Every structure is written in C-alpha cells, then in structure tokens.
Amino acid sequence: MSIMTDSNHTASCYANTSTPYSYSPGINKVDYSATFSTLGLISNLIAFIVLIKSFKQTKNHSRSFFLIFLGGLVVTDFMGLLVTGSFVISFYVTRVDWSKSDPACHFCNFMGMSMVFYGLSPLLLGATMATQRFIGINHPFASSSKMTKRRTTSMMLMVWFIAGSISLLPLVGFGSYHIQTPGSWCFLNMTPKTSDWGFALLFSLVGLISIATSILLNTVSVVTLLKVYCGAERRQRSRDHEAEMMLQLILIMTIATVCWCPLLVFIAQTAFARTGFEVKYLLLCIRFATWNQILDPWVYILFRRSVLRRVNPRSDWSRTSIISSSSTIRDNVHRFARSSLGSNLRTDVPEDPEKSNVMPPSPITPSSPSPCLIGSE
C-alpha cells in the first residue's frame, strides 16, 4: 500500500498538520544516540543490581517498601531507554522513511505511546514515593500497620496503569500522535483541534502536578525530620534510614524537576496558544528530559551510607546528615554553661537541664570562685 500525497488520504500521523515535520536522516549522527542510550542502560542496570543487594540486606520494613518503588523506577527508566533508543538508533542506521514503510501508523503510534508512558511513569512514581514517605514519617504507626509489600507492588502497578491509560487515549480519539523531525520519533500531534491540544495539555498538567506534589510532600517530610533530629535525640539512630531515604528522594525530585519542567511548560504554552511546536525547542527540551533517565540511577548508586563511608571514613555516616550534629552542639553549650558557673561535676553524659535545676543544698560555705578550665569536662 503506497501512501497518497493528498492530505485527505494520508494517515494522520504523517499528514501535513500544524505540527511541522521534515525527513532529515542526516540531522544527527548515530554515535550520539547510541552513546546516550548505552550509558543510560548500563547505569540503570548497575542501579538495579545495587537495589537487589540492598533489598536482601535491609531489615527495616519502611526501607524495603521504598526499595520496591526505587526498583520500579529503575525498571521504568531502563525500559524507556531501551524502547525509544531502539527506534531512534534503527532510524539512523537504516535511514528508513516511516511514512513509506509504515503507512498505517502502527510504529508511530507505538513510539508516541512509549514517549508518553515512559515520560509520565517516573513523575507519577516520584509523587507516589513522596506520598509514601510523607505517611511513613508523619504517621508511622498507621503506615506500619497498613503498608505491605503486596500493597506497595499494587500501588506501583496502579501508577503504570494510569500512565498507560493516558498514553492509549489517542487510539480512542482523544488526541493523536505525529511523526517529528527528523523522522526518528513520534510524539504529540499539536493542532488547533480540541482533542489534540487537550491531550497535550493533559500530558503537561499530569506531569507538573506530579512534580508539585513531590515538592510539597517532600518539604513537609524534611521539616518533620528536622524536628525529630533536634527534639528527640534518643530516637535519632532509629531515624537514620529515614534521612537516607529522604536524601535520595529529594535528589530524584530535583533531577525530575530540572529535566522535565522545561518540556512540560513548553507543551502547556503551546497548547494554550494552539500553535504548532517549534522544532528546535522541542528537540532541545526532549533531550533535556531524557537526561532524567541517566541521572536517576546514580542517585541510588552513589548516595548510600556504605558509599559515603568509603568516601569519608572518618565521618560517622550512621548519623547521616548535618542535622544530627545539632545534639552535639547543644551538649557542648550545656557543658560550657555549667563550667562557667563553677560546677565541679565531672561526667561524660550531660545532665538533663530540667533536672539540673533541682539540686540539694550544699552545706559548704561558698568560697571565692576559682578560674575554670575550658577543657574541664
């Protein structure tokens, strides 16, 4: 079946719409795409091995649930690079013209669905992880009684189901996919039609809402951890794993925000304006967004206490962050205050300041104060 030149008989994914397209197989080299995809695949594979080892070694329930979500995120990033990278690399190797070899738009629709699915899934998973950590930190008893491995897996599958359902909407008439310059990939079809710009706006808003949810919940969780570290030092060691998970989650959120916001905002602006994509800006934003799949796995690989101990073995990484040093600073202030008042007590453990106010009266008559040494404690 040969493709017709008449736009009325041309498949929608190749039709001359307001979404610009030009077949340009020489616009880029295969080296860049192959190097980019290989680096991302290797990074995610290493991260997956690290997560499996960590999951087998961990004895903390909340951390095991968190590792399940991280495993789902790694699998999503790996498969996203594998699927989309295979299409792009095959285009530059074979220089195939999809409009001639796939007139029914099967490959184009599949590529567009993959772009939407593997784009939204990491953002939705990030918001789900932020929600799980928010509940685990602020309502630990409710979280421990309700959260199970089966429920965690179900939540992850639900995220994939939502992202997959959104990606399938163009196949039922809400929106459409269109081949993009240079002809190696397909993405949203931006036309003045209500369904097309509405679908583009839906994709953008779901991504932006997911990022905003992650920022809000992670901020509240960090504030809660700050209060815990500063106000309940006897529970500090039991909260070390919480700080490690929050550090990784904040880095994941930051990477997703920096990499995805330019593309999501650009799509939203184009949808509201109801104009076609600017090709050079679209390509730039897409390449920027795909860095998320390469940088994410290095968060799990590098930012672990075992790695931090090797980098700086002198530091006590079991008490993870700088927050934990607040108790030490407070103890030093108490010691200095007692020594400046001429206290003769010598102890390694500082007294509770409330108990220090209730002291039995001394029968010894006060003598002239003697100078105290700074290191008397």
Stockholm file with secondary structure:
# STOCKHOLM 1.0

chainA/1-377         MSIMTDSNHTASCYANTSTPYSYSPGINKVDYSATFSTLGLISNLIAFIVLIKSFKQTKNHSRSFFLIFLGGLVVTDFMGLLVTGSFVISFYVTRVDWSKSDPACHFCNFMGMSMVFYGLSPLLLGATMATQRFIGINHPFASSSKMTKRRTTSMMLMVWFIAGSISLLPLVGFGSYHIQTPGSWCFLNMTPKTSDWGFALLFSLVGLISIATSILLNTVSVVTLLKVYCGAERRQRSRDHEAEMMLQLILIMTIATVCWCPLLVFIAQTAFARTGFEVKYLLLCIRFATWNQILDPWVYILFRRSVLRRVNPRSDWSRTSIISSSSTIRDNVHRFARSSLGSNLRTDVPEDPEKSNVMPPSPITPSSPSPCLIGSE
#=GR chainA/1-377 SS CCCCSSTTTSCTTTSCCSSCCCCCTTSSCHHHHHHHHHHHHHHHHHHHHHHHHHHHHCCCHHHHHHHHHHHHHHHHHHHHHHHHHHHHHHHHHHCCCHHHHCTTCHHHHHHHHHHHHHHHHHHHHHHHHHHHHHHHHHSHHHHHHHCCHHHHHHHHHHHHHHHHHHHHGGGGTSSCEEEETTTTEEEECCCSSHHHHHHHHHHHHHHHHHHHHHHHHHHHHHHHHHHHHHHCGGGTGGGHHHHHHHHHHHHHHHHHHHHHHHHHHHHHHHHHHTCCCCHHHHHHHHHHHHHHHHHHHHHHHHSSHHHHHHHCTTSCTTSCSGGGHHHHHHHHHHHHHHHHTTCCCCCSSCCCTTGGGCCCCCCSCCCCCCCCCGGGC
#=GC SS_cons         CCCCSSTTTSCTTTSCCSSCCCCCTTSSCHHHHHHHHHHHHHHHHHHHHHHHHHHHHCCCHHHHHHHHHHHHHHHHHHHHHHHHHHHHHHHHHHCCCHHHHCTTCHHHHHHHHHHHHHHHHHHHHHHHHHHHHHHHHHSHHHHHHHCCHHHHHHHHHHHHHHHHHHHHGGGGTSSCEEEETTTTEEEECCCSSHHHHHHHHHHHHHHHHHHHHHHHHHHHHHHHHHHHHHHCGGGTGGGHHHHHHHHHHHHHHHHHHHHHHHHHHHHHHHHHHTCCCCHHHHHHHHHHHHHHHHHHHHHHHHSSHHHHHHHCTTSCTTSCSGGGHHHHHHHHHHHHHHHHTTCCCCCSSCCCTTGGGCCCCCCSCCCCCCCCCGGGC
//
